[in-house]
Amino acid sequence: MEAARSYAGALMCEVINPLESLNNLIYLLKQGTDDEKKSLYIEIAETELARLNEIAQRTLRFCKE
């Protein structure tokens, strides 16, 4: 049980970071920045979403084993 709790805690730390980043990027986009910054923020957001997707995929593979 302790191993599962430890894994869940580590997993949530991995998920929280990109989620916080996405929230910050959305806030910045709402501030009405110029097109160059918007493009950069969107690129970063796509990277963070890909990171979340990879975490989810690894977790699902772990659960199937």
mmCIF file of the N, C-alpha and C atoms, coordinates in Angstrom:
data_MODEL
# 
_entry.id   MODEL 
# 
loop_
_atom_site.group_PDB 
_atom_site.id 
_atom_site.type_symbol 
_atom_site.label_atom_id 
_atom_site.label_alt_id 
_atom_site.label_comp_id 
_atom_site.label_asym_id 
_atom_site.label_entity_id 
_atom_site.label_seq_id 
_atom_site.pdbx_PDB_ins_code 
_atom_site.Cartn_x 
_atom_site.Cartn_y 
_atom_site.Cartn_z 
_atom_site.occupancy 
_atom_site.B_iso_or_equiv 
_atom_site.pdbx_formal_charge 
_atom_site.auth_seq_id 
_atom_site.auth_comp_id 
_atom_site.auth_asym_id 
_atom_site.auth_atom_id 
_atom_site.pdbx_PDB_model_num 
ATOM 1   N N  . MET A 1 1  ? 0.825  -1.193 0.000   1.00 0.00 ? 1  MET A N  1 
ATOM 2   C CA . MET A 1 1  ? 0.000  0.000  0.000   1.00 0.00 ? 1  MET A CA 1 
ATOM 3   C C  . MET A 1 1  ? 0.867  1.253  0.000   1.00 0.00 ? 1  MET A C  1 
ATOM 4   N N  . GLU A 1 2  ? 1.962  1.218  0.764   1.00 0.00 ? 2  GLU A N  1 
ATOM 5   C CA . GLU A 1 2  ? 2.852  2.382  0.841   1.00 0.00 ? 2  GLU A CA 1 
ATOM 6   C C  . GLU A 1 2  ? 3.490  2.682  -0.510  1.00 0.00 ? 2  GLU A C  1 
ATOM 7   N N  . ALA A 1 3  ? 3.829  1.651  -1.269  1.00 0.00 ? 3  ALA A N  1 
ATOM 8   C CA . ALA A 1 3  ? 4.427  1.851  -2.596  1.00 0.00 ? 3  ALA A CA 1 
ATOM 9   C C  . ALA A 1 3  ? 3.443  2.549  -3.521  1.00 0.00 ? 3  ALA A C  1 
ATOM 10  N N  . ALA A 1 4  ? 2.179  2.143  -3.459  1.00 0.00 ? 4  ALA A N  1 
ATOM 11  C CA . ALA A 1 4  ? 1.151  2.775  -4.291  1.00 0.00 ? 4  ALA A CA 1 
ATOM 12  C C  . ALA A 1 4  ? 0.967  4.233  -3.904  1.00 0.00 ? 4  ALA A C  1 
ATOM 13  N N  . ARG A 1 5  ? 0.984  4.515  -2.615  1.00 0.00 ? 5  ARG A N  1 
ATOM 14  C CA . ARG A 1 5  ? 0.848  5.890  -2.137  1.00 0.00 ? 5  ARG A CA 1 
ATOM 15  C C  . ARG A 1 5  ? 2.029  6.741  -2.604  1.00 0.00 ? 5  ARG A C  1 
ATOM 16  N N  . SER A 1 6  ? 3.212  6.185  -2.538  1.00 0.00 ? 6  SER A N  1 
ATOM 17  C CA . SER A 1 6  ? 4.410  6.887  -2.971  1.00 0.00 ? 6  SER A CA 1 
ATOM 18  C C  . SER A 1 6  ? 4.366  7.156  -4.473  1.00 0.00 ? 6  SER A C  1 
ATOM 19  N N  . TYR A 1 7  ? 3.943  6.151  -5.246  1.00 0.00 ? 7  TYR A N  1 
ATOM 20  C CA . TYR A 1 7  ? 3.831  6.311  -6.697  1.00 0.00 ? 7  TYR A CA 1 
ATOM 21  C C  . TYR A 1 7  ? 2.794  7.377  -7.038  1.00 0.00 ? 7  TYR A C  1 
ATOM 22  N N  . ALA A 1 8  ? 1.670  7.354  -6.362  1.00 0.00 ? 8  ALA A N  1 
ATOM 23  C CA . ALA A 1 8  ? 0.616  8.339  -6.619  1.00 0.00 ? 8  ALA A CA 1 
ATOM 24  C C  . ALA A 1 8  ? 1.110  9.750  -6.323  1.00 0.00 ? 8  ALA A C  1 
ATOM 25  N N  . GLY A 1 9  ? 1.853  9.912  -5.245  1.00 0.00 ? 9  GLY A N  1 
ATOM 26  C CA . GLY A 1 9  ? 2.393  11.226 -4.902  1.00 0.00 ? 9  GLY A CA 1 
ATOM 27  C C  . GLY A 1 9  ? 3.377  11.725 -5.953  1.00 0.00 ? 9  GLY A C  1 
ATOM 28  N N  . ALA A 1 10 ? 4.253  10.843 -6.388  1.00 0.00 ? 10 ALA A N  1 
ATOM 29  C CA . ALA A 1 10 ? 5.229  11.212 -7.418  1.00 0.00 ? 10 ALA A CA 1 
ATOM 30  C C  . ALA A 1 10 ? 4.529  11.557 -8.725  1.00 0.00 ? 10 ALA A C  1 
ATOM 31  N N  . LEU A 1 11 ? 3.520  10.783 -9.069  1.00 0.00 ? 11 LEU A N  1 
ATOM 32  C CA . LEU A 1 11 ? 2.769  11.022 -10.295 1.00 0.00 ? 11 LEU A CA 1 
ATOM 33  C C  . LEU A 1 11 ? 2.075  12.371 -10.254 1.00 0.00 ? 11 LEU A C  1 
ATOM 34  N N  . MET A 1 12 ? 1.468  12.697 -9.141  1.00 0.00 ? 12 MET A N  1 
ATOM 35  C CA . MET A 1 12 ? 0.764  13.976 -9.029  1.00 0.00 ? 12 MET A CA 1 
ATOM 36  C C  . MET A 1 12 ? 1.725  15.161 -9.104  1.00 0.00 ? 12 MET A C  1 
ATOM 37  N N  . CYS A 1 13 ? 2.927  15.001 -8.566  1.00 0.00 ? 13 CYS A N  1 
ATOM 38  C CA . CYS A 1 13 ? 3.925  16.064 -8.704  1.00 0.00 ? 13 CYS A CA 1 
ATOM 39  C C  . CYS A 1 13 ? 4.277  16.277 -10.171 1.00 0.00 ? 13 CYS A C  1 
ATOM 40  N N  . GLU A 1 14 ? 4.385  15.183 -10.910 1.00 0.00 ? 14 GLU A N  1 
ATOM 41  C CA . GLU A 1 14 ? 4.672  15.270 -12.343 1.00 0.00 ? 14 GLU A CA 1 
ATOM 42  C C  . GLU A 1 14 ? 3.531  15.930 -13.114 1.00 0.00 ? 14 GLU A C  1 
ATOM 43  N N  . VAL A 1 15 ? 2.306  15.760 -12.681 1.00 0.00 ? 15 VAL A N  1 
ATOM 44  C CA . VAL A 1 15 ? 1.138  16.314 -13.366 1.00 0.00 ? 15 VAL A CA 1 
ATOM 45  C C  . VAL A 1 15 ? 0.917  17.774 -12.989 1.00 0.00 ? 15 VAL A C  1 
ATOM 46  N N  . ILE A 1 16 ? 1.134  18.114 -11.748 1.00 0.00 ? 16 ILE A N  1 
ATOM 47  C CA . ILE A 1 16 ? 0.851  19.467 -11.275 1.00 0.00 ? 16 ILE A CA 1 
ATOM 48  C C  . ILE A 1 16 ? 1.716  20.512 -11.980 1.00 0.00 ? 16 ILE A C  1 
ATOM 49  N N  . ASN A 1 17 ? 2.973  20.215 -12.202 1.00 0.00 ? 17 ASN A N  1 
ATOM 50  C CA . ASN A 1 17 ? 3.861  21.203 -12.821 1.00 0.00 ? 17 ASN A CA 1 
ATOM 51  C C  . ASN A 1 17 ? 3.383  21.654 -14.202 1.00 0.00 ? 17 ASN A C  1 
ATOM 52  N N  . PRO A 1 18 ? 3.096  20.750 -15.139 1.00 0.00 ? 18 PRO A N  1 
ATOM 53  C CA . PRO A 1 18 ? 2.616  21.221 -16.437 1.00 0.00 ? 18 PRO A CA 1 
ATOM 54  C C  . PRO A 1 18 ? 1.233  21.874 -16.349 1.00 0.00 ? 18 PRO A C  1 
ATOM 55  N N  . LEU A 1 19 ? 0.394  21.430 -15.415 1.00 0.00 ? 19 LEU A N  1 
ATOM 56  C CA . LEU A 1 19 ? -0.912 22.070 -15.260 1.00 0.00 ? 19 LEU A CA 1 
ATOM 57  C C  . LEU A 1 19 ? -0.762 23.512 -14.788 1.00 0.00 ? 19 LEU A C  1 
ATOM 58  N N  . GLU A 1 20 ? 0.129  23.750 -13.852 1.00 0.00 ? 20 GLU A N  1 
ATOM 59  C CA . GLU A 1 20 ? 0.374  25.118 -13.400 1.00 0.00 ? 20 GLU A CA 1 
ATOM 60  C C  . GLU A 1 20 ? 0.931  25.969 -14.533 1.00 0.00 ? 20 GLU A C  1 
ATOM 61  N N  . SER A 1 21 ? 1.813  25.384 -15.309 1.00 0.00 ? 21 SER A N  1 
ATOM 62  C CA . SER A 1 21 ? 2.375  26.090 -16.455 1.00 0.00 ? 21 SER A CA 1 
ATOM 63  C C  . SER A 1 21 ? 1.276  26.475 -17.450 1.00 0.00 ? 21 SER A C  1 
ATOM 64  N N  . LEU A 1 22 ? 0.376  25.546 -17.733 1.00 0.00 ? 22 LEU A N  1 
ATOM 65  C CA . LEU A 1 22 ? -0.721 25.831 -18.658 1.00 0.00 ? 22 LEU A CA 1 
ATOM 66  C C  . LEU A 1 22 ? -1.626 26.931 -18.115 1.00 0.00 ? 22 LEU A C  1 
ATOM 67  N N  . ASN A 1 23 ? -1.922 26.902 -16.833 1.00 0.00 ? 23 ASN A N  1 
ATOM 68  C CA . ASN A 1 23 ? -2.736 27.965 -16.233 1.00 0.00 ? 23 ASN A CA 1 
ATOM 69  C C  . ASN A 1 23 ? -2.058 29.318 -16.376 1.00 0.00 ? 23 ASN A C  1 
ATOM 70  N N  . ASN A 1 24 ? -0.758 29.369 -16.145 1.00 0.00 ? 24 ASN A N  1 
ATOM 71  C CA . ASN A 1 24 ? -0.015 30.624 -16.296 1.00 0.00 ? 24 ASN A CA 1 
ATOM 72  C C  . ASN A 1 24 ? -0.010 31.108 -17.739 1.00 0.00 ? 24 ASN A C  1 
ATOM 73  N N  . LEU A 1 25 ? 0.162  30.188 -18.673 1.00 0.00 ? 25 LEU A N  1 
ATOM 74  C CA . LEU A 1 25 ? 0.161  30.565 -20.086 1.00 0.00 ? 25 LEU A CA 1 
ATOM 75  C C  . LEU A 1 25 ? -1.206 31.101 -20.517 1.00 0.00 ? 25 LEU A C  1 
ATOM 76  N N  . ILE A 1 26 ? -2.262 30.491 -20.049 1.00 0.00 ? 26 ILE A N  1 
ATOM 77  C CA . ILE A 1 26 ? -3.611 30.985 -20.368 1.00 0.00 ? 26 ILE A CA 1 
ATOM 78  C C  . ILE A 1 26 ? -3.795 32.391 -19.809 1.00 0.00 ? 26 ILE A C  1 
ATOM 79  N N  . TYR A 1 27 ? -3.344 32.618 -18.601 1.00 0.00 ? 27 TYR A N  1 
ATOM 80  C CA . TYR A 1 27 ? -3.425 33.944 -18.001 1.00 0.00 ? 27 TYR A CA 1 
ATOM 81  C C  . TYR A 1 27 ? -2.681 34.962 -18.874 1.00 0.00 ? 27 TYR A C  1 
ATOM 82  N N  . LEU A 1 28 ? -1.466 34.620 -19.282 1.00 0.00 ? 28 LEU A N  1 
ATOM 83  C CA . LEU A 1 28 ? -0.679 35.536 -20.111 1.00 0.00 ? 28 LEU A CA 1 
ATOM 84  C C  . LEU A 1 28 ? -1.354 35.813 -21.448 1.00 0.00 ? 28 LEU A C  1 
ATOM 85  N N  . LEU A 1 29 ? -1.938 34.782 -22.046 1.00 0.00 ? 29 LEU A N  1 
ATOM 86  C CA . LEU A 1 29 ? -2.632 34.970 -23.321 1.00 0.00 ? 29 LEU A CA 1 
ATOM 87  C C  . LEU A 1 29 ? -3.837 35.892 -23.172 1.00 0.00 ? 29 LEU A C  1 
ATOM 88  N N  . LYS A 1 30 ? -4.519 35.803 -22.040 1.00 0.00 ? 30 LYS A N  1 
ATOM 89  C CA . LYS A 1 30 ? -5.673 36.669 -21.795 1.00 0.00 ? 30 LYS A CA 1 
ATOM 90  C C  . LYS A 1 30 ? -5.282 38.123 -21.588 1.00 0.00 ? 30 LYS A C  1 
ATOM 91  N N  . GLN A 1 31 ? -4.009 38.375 -21.284 1.00 0.00 ? 31 GLN A N  1 
ATOM 92  C CA . GLN A 1 31 ? -3.560 39.741 -21.041 1.00 0.00 ? 31 GLN A CA 1 
ATOM 93  C C  . GLN A 1 31 ? -3.400 40.546 -22.329 1.00 0.00 ? 31 GLN A C  1 
ATOM 94  N N  . GLY A 1 32 ? -3.573 39.904 -23.461 1.00 0.00 ? 32 GLY A N  1 
ATOM 95  C CA . GLY A 1 32 ? -3.507 40.619 -24.734 1.00 0.00 ? 32 GLY A CA 1 
ATOM 96  C C  . GLY A 1 32 ? -2.086 40.926 -25.170 1.00 0.00 ? 32 GLY A C  1 
ATOM 97  N N  . THR A 1 33 ? -1.238 39.936 -25.183 1.00 0.00 ? 33 THR A N  1 
ATOM 98  C CA . THR A 1 33 ? 0.147  40.116 -25.599 1.00 0.00 ? 33 THR A CA 1 
ATOM 99  C C  . THR A 1 33 ? 0.258  40.184 -27.112 1.00 0.00 ? 33 THR A C  1 
ATOM 100 N N  . ASP A 1 34 ? 1.435  40.585 -27.600 1.00 0.00 ? 34 ASP A N  1 
ATOM 101 C CA . ASP A 1 34 ? 1.622  40.691 -29.047 1.00 0.00 ? 34 ASP A CA 1 
ATOM 102 C C  . ASP A 1 34 ? 1.686  39.303 -29.689 1.00 0.00 ? 34 ASP A C  1 
ATOM 103 N N  . ASP A 1 35 ? 1.585  39.279 -31.007 1.00 0.00 ? 35 ASP A N  1 
ATOM 104 C CA . ASP A 1 35 ? 1.509  38.013 -31.740 1.00 0.00 ? 35 ASP A CA 1 
ATOM 105 C C  . ASP A 1 35 ? 2.740  37.138 -31.541 1.00 0.00 ? 35 ASP A C  1 
ATOM 106 N N  . GLU A 1 36 ? 3.917  37.748 -31.447 1.00 0.00 ? 36 GLU A N  1 
ATOM 107 C CA . GLU A 1 36 ? 5.135  36.966 -31.262 1.00 0.00 ? 36 GLU A CA 1 
ATOM 108 C C  . GLU A 1 36 ? 5.109  36.225 -29.927 1.00 0.00 ? 36 GLU A C  1 
ATOM 109 N N  . LYS A 1 37 ? 4.689  36.920 -28.876 1.00 0.00 ? 37 LYS A N  1 
ATOM 110 C CA . LYS A 1 37 ? 4.603  36.275 -27.567 1.00 0.00 ? 37 LYS A CA 1 
ATOM 111 C C  . LYS A 1 37 ? 3.490  35.233 -27.550 1.00 0.00 ? 37 LYS A C  1 
ATOM 112 N N  . LYS A 1 38 ? 2.373  35.517 -28.207 1.00 0.00 ? 38 LYS A N  1 
ATOM 113 C CA . LYS A 1 38 ? 1.288  34.537 -28.260 1.00 0.00 ? 38 LYS A CA 1 
ATOM 114 C C  . LYS A 1 38 ? 1.766  33.247 -28.896 1.00 0.00 ? 38 LYS A C  1 
ATOM 115 N N  . SER A 1 39 ? 2.518  33.370 -29.979 1.00 0.00 ? 39 SER A N  1 
ATOM 116 C CA . SER A 1 39 ? 3.040  32.173 -30.653 1.00 0.00 ? 39 SER A CA 1 
ATOM 117 C C  . SER A 1 39 ? 3.944  31.379 -29.723 1.00 0.00 ? 39 SER A C  1 
ATOM 118 N N  . LEU A 1 40 ? 4.790  32.077 -28.978 1.00 0.00 ? 40 LEU A N  1 
ATOM 119 C CA . LEU A 1 40 ? 5.687  31.412 -28.033 1.00 0.00 ? 40 LEU A CA 1 
ATOM 120 C C  . LEU A 1 40 ? 4.887  30.719 -26.928 1.00 0.00 ? 40 LEU A C  1 
ATOM 121 N N  . TYR A 1 41 ? 3.892  31.408 -26.378 1.00 0.00 ? 41 TYR A N  1 
ATOM 122 C CA . TYR A 1 41 ? 3.075  30.829 -25.311 1.00 0.00 ? 41 TYR A CA 1 
ATOM 123 C C  . TYR A 1 41 ? 2.316  29.596 -25.796 1.00 0.00 ? 41 TYR A C  1 
ATOM 124 N N  . ILE A 1 42 ? 1.810  29.659 -27.006 1.00 0.00 ? 42 ILE A N  1 
ATOM 125 C CA . ILE A 1 42 ? 1.082  28.512 -27.565 1.00 0.00 ? 42 ILE A CA 1 
ATOM 126 C C  . ILE A 1 42 ? 2.033  27.338 -27.772 1.00 0.00 ? 42 ILE A C  1 
ATOM 127 N N  . GLU A 1 43 ? 3.241  27.625 -28.236 1.00 0.00 ? 43 GLU A N  1 
ATOM 128 C CA . GLU A 1 43 ? 4.240  26.570 -28.426 1.00 0.00 ? 43 GLU A CA 1 
ATOM 129 C C  . GLU A 1 43 ? 4.589  25.911 -27.086 1.00 0.00 ? 43 GLU A C  1 
ATOM 130 N N  . ILE A 1 44 ? 4.763  26.710 -26.063 1.00 0.00 ? 44 ILE A N  1 
ATOM 131 C CA . ILE A 1 44 ? 5.055  26.170 -24.730 1.00 0.00 ? 44 ILE A CA 1 
ATOM 132 C C  . ILE A 1 44 ? 3.873  25.339 -24.231 1.00 0.00 ? 44 ILE A C  1 
ATOM 133 N N  . ALA A 1 45 ? 2.656  25.830 -24.457 1.00 0.00 ? 45 ALA A N  1 
ATOM 134 C CA . ALA A 1 45 ? 1.454  25.102 -24.027 1.00 0.00 ? 45 ALA A CA 1 
ATOM 135 C C  . ALA A 1 45 ? 1.378  23.744 -24.720 1.00 0.00 ? 45 ALA A C  1 
ATOM 136 N N  . GLU A 1 46 ? 1.694  23.714 -26.001 1.00 0.00 ? 46 GLU A N  1 
ATOM 137 C CA . GLU A 1 46 ? 1.681  22.435 -26.726 1.00 0.00 ? 46 GLU A CA 1 
ATOM 138 C C  . GLU A 1 46 ? 2.710  21.467 -26.148 1.00 0.00 ? 46 GLU A C  1 
ATOM 139 N N  . THR A 1 47 ? 3.860  21.982 -25.766 1.00 0.00 ? 47 THR A N  1 
ATOM 140 C CA . THR A 1 47 ? 4.898  21.149 -25.152 1.00 0.00 ? 47 THR A CA 1 
ATOM 141 C C  . THR A 1 47 ? 4.415  20.576 -23.820 1.00 0.00 ? 47 THR A C  1 
ATOM 142 N N  . GLU A 1 48 ? 3.769  21.418 -23.023 1.00 0.00 ? 48 GLU A N  1 
ATOM 143 C CA . GLU A 1 48 ? 3.263  20.966 -21.719 1.00 0.00 ? 48 GLU A CA 1 
ATOM 144 C C  . GLU A 1 48 ? 2.138  19.942 -21.882 1.00 0.00 ? 48 GLU A C  1 
ATOM 145 N N  . LEU A 1 49 ? 1.282  20.131 -22.879 1.00 0.00 ? 49 LEU A N  1 
ATOM 146 C CA . LEU A 1 49 ? 0.224  19.146 -23.140 1.00 0.00 ? 49 LEU A CA 1 
ATOM 147 C C  . LEU A 1 49 ? 0.821  17.818 -23.587 1.00 0.00 ? 49 LEU A C  1 
ATOM 148 N N  . ALA A 1 50 ? 1.856  17.874 -24.404 1.00 0.00 ? 50 ALA A N  1 
ATOM 149 C CA . ALA A 1 50 ? 2.536  16.641 -24.823 1.00 0.00 ? 50 ALA A CA 1 
ATOM 150 C C  . ALA A 1 50 ? 3.151  15.942 -23.619 1.00 0.00 ? 50 ALA A C  1 
ATOM 151 N N  . ARG A 1 51 ? 3.688  16.729 -22.697 1.00 0.00 ? 51 ARG A N  1 
ATOM 152 C CA . ARG A 1 51 ? 4.259  16.164 -21.467 1.00 0.00 ? 51 ARG A CA 1 
ATOM 153 C C  . ARG A 1 51 ? 3.184  15.466 -20.634 1.00 0.00 ? 51 ARG A C  1 
ATOM 154 N N  . LEU A 1 52 ? 2.030  16.100 -20.493 1.00 0.00 ? 52 LEU A N  1 
ATOM 155 C CA . LEU A 1 52 ? 0.927  15.474 -19.756 1.00 0.00 ? 52 LEU A CA 1 
ATOM 156 C C  . LEU A 1 52 ? 0.469  14.194 -20.445 1.00 0.00 ? 52 LEU A C  1 
ATOM 157 N N  . ASN A 1 53 ? 0.413  14.228 -21.770 1.00 0.00 ? 53 ASN A N  1 
ATOM 158 C CA . ASN A 1 53 ? 0.006  13.044 -22.523 1.00 0.00 ? 53 ASN A CA 1 
ATOM 159 C C  . ASN A 1 53 ? 0.984  11.894 -22.296 1.00 0.00 ? 53 ASN A C  1 
ATOM 160 N N  . GLU A 1 54 ? 2.274  12.197 -22.289 1.00 0.00 ? 54 GLU A N  1 
ATOM 161 C CA . GLU A 1 54 ? 3.283  11.166 -22.054 1.00 0.00 ? 54 GLU A CA 1 
ATOM 162 C C  . GLU A 1 54 ? 3.152  10.581 -20.648 1.00 0.00 ? 54 GLU A C  1 
ATOM 163 N N  . ILE A 1 55 ? 2.906  11.420 -19.670 1.00 0.00 ? 55 ILE A N  1 
ATOM 164 C CA . ILE A 1 55 ? 2.712  10.939 -18.295 1.00 0.00 ? 55 ILE A CA 1 
ATOM 165 C C  . ILE A 1 55 ? 1.502  10.009 -18.236 1.00 0.00 ? 55 ILE A C  1 
ATOM 166 N N  . ALA A 1 56 ? 0.412  10.400 -18.886 1.00 0.00 ? 56 ALA A N  1 
ATOM 167 C CA . ALA A 1 56 ? -0.796 9.574  -18.884 1.00 0.00 ? 56 ALA A CA 1 
ATOM 168 C C  . ALA A 1 56 ? -0.542 8.237  -19.574 1.00 0.00 ? 56 ALA A C  1 
ATOM 169 N N  . GLN A 1 57 ? 0.158  8.262  -20.710 1.00 0.00 ? 57 GLN A N  1 
ATOM 170 C CA . GLN A 1 57 ? 0.445  7.030  -21.440 1.00 0.00 ? 57 GLN A CA 1 
ATOM 171 C C  . GLN A 1 57 ? 1.316  6.086  -20.605 1.00 0.00 ? 57 GLN A C  1 
ATOM 172 N N  . ARG A 1 58 ? 2.360  6.637  -19.963 1.00 0.00 ? 58 ARG A N  1 
ATOM 173 C CA . ARG A 1 58 ? 3.224  5.803  -19.121 1.00 0.00 ? 58 ARG A CA 1 
ATOM 174 C C  . ARG A 1 58 ? 2.440  5.208  -17.949 1.00 0.00 ? 58 ARG A C  1 
ATOM 175 N N  . THR A 1 59 ? 1.549  6.006  -17.385 1.00 0.00 ? 59 THR A N  1 
ATOM 176 C CA . THR A 1 59 ? 0.755  5.519  -16.255 1.00 0.00 ? 59 THR A CA 1 
ATOM 177 C C  . THR A 1 59 ? -0.155 4.390  -16.696 1.00 0.00 ? 59 THR A C  1 
ATOM 178 N N  . LEU A 1 60 ? -0.793 4.545  -17.846 1.00 0.00 ? 60 LEU A N  1 
ATOM 179 C CA . LEU A 1 60 ? -1.669 3.483  -18.353 1.00 0.00 ? 60 LEU A CA 1 
ATOM 180 C C  . LEU A 1 60 ? -0.892 2.213  -18.641 1.00 0.00 ? 60 LEU A C  1 
ATOM 181 N N  . ARG A 1 61 ? 0.299  2.342  -19.215 1.00 0.00 ? 61 ARG A N  1 
ATOM 182 C CA . ARG A 1 61 ? 1.131  1.150  -19.470 1.00 0.00 ? 61 ARG A CA 1 
ATOM 183 C C  . ARG A 1 61 ? 1.489  0.467  -18.153 1.00 0.00 ? 61 ARG A C  1 
ATOM 184 N N  . PHE A 1 62 ? 1.797  1.256  -17.145 1.00 0.00 ? 62 PHE A N  1 
ATOM 185 C CA . PHE A 1 62 ? 2.141  0.716  -15.835 1.00 0.00 ? 62 PHE A CA 1 
ATOM 186 C C  . PHE A 1 62 ? 0.942  -0.045 -15.244 1.00 0.00 ? 62 PHE A C  1 
ATOM 187 N N  . CYS A 1 63 ? -0.257 0.505  -15.407 1.00 0.00 ? 63 CYS A N  1 
ATOM 188 C CA . CYS A 1 63 ? -1.462 -0.136 -14.858 1.00 0.00 ? 63 CYS A CA 1 
ATOM 189 C C  . CYS A 1 63 ? -1.794 -1.434 -15.581 1.00 0.00 ? 63 CYS A C  1 
ATOM 190 N N  . LYS A 1 64 ? -1.465 -1.518 -16.862 1.00 0.00 ? 64 LYS A N  1 
ATOM 191 C CA . LYS A 1 64 ? -1.780 -2.714 -17.635 1.00 0.00 ? 64 LYS A CA 1 
ATOM 192 C C  . LYS A 1 64 ? -0.827 -3.866 -17.333 1.00 0.00 ? 64 LYS A C  1 
ATOM 193 N N  . GLU A 1 65 ? 0.362  -3.538 -16.816 1.00 0.00 ? 65 GLU A N  1 
ATOM 194 C CA . GLU A 1 65 ? 1.351  -4.595 -16.534 1.00 0.00 ? 65 GLU A CA 1 
ATOM 195 C C  . GLU A 1 65 ? 0.978  -5.432 -15.352 1.00 0.00 ? 65 GLU A C  1 
# 
